[in-house]
Amino acid sequence: MCIRDSTYSILPTRFLPVEHAVHIVLGRVVVEEAVLRQVAERSAREGIEVPAEIVRRTSYHFVDEP
């Protein structure tokens, strides 16, 4: 069995601008190949799928505030 490892946040819609900025910053992070390879090897050994792109490791669900 392979588990997908990511961050999933449920937030009020007022956080949308902040999380959009986080998404932009994460999209510009450059990770060294050796680090990406180490993460891929370790996650494979542990049966966890970790996307290579940092930005693909986060998910959001925005809800209206009461």
RAMO-V94218 format. One record per pair of residues at least 6 apart in sequence whose ideal C-beta (glycine too) atoms are under 6 Angstrom apart, sorted by sequence separation. I is the first residue (numbers start at 1). J is the second residue. If there is no record, write none. Layout:
i | j
I | J
I | J
This chain:
i | j
51 | 57
43 | 50
39 | 50
36 | 52
29 | 54
26 | 54
27 | 55
26 | 55
19 | 60
5 | 48
2 | 47
3 | 48
4 | 49
5 | 50
16 | 62
2 | 49
13 | 62
6 | 57
7 | 58
8 | 59
9 | 60
10 | 61
11 | 62
6 | 59
12 | 65
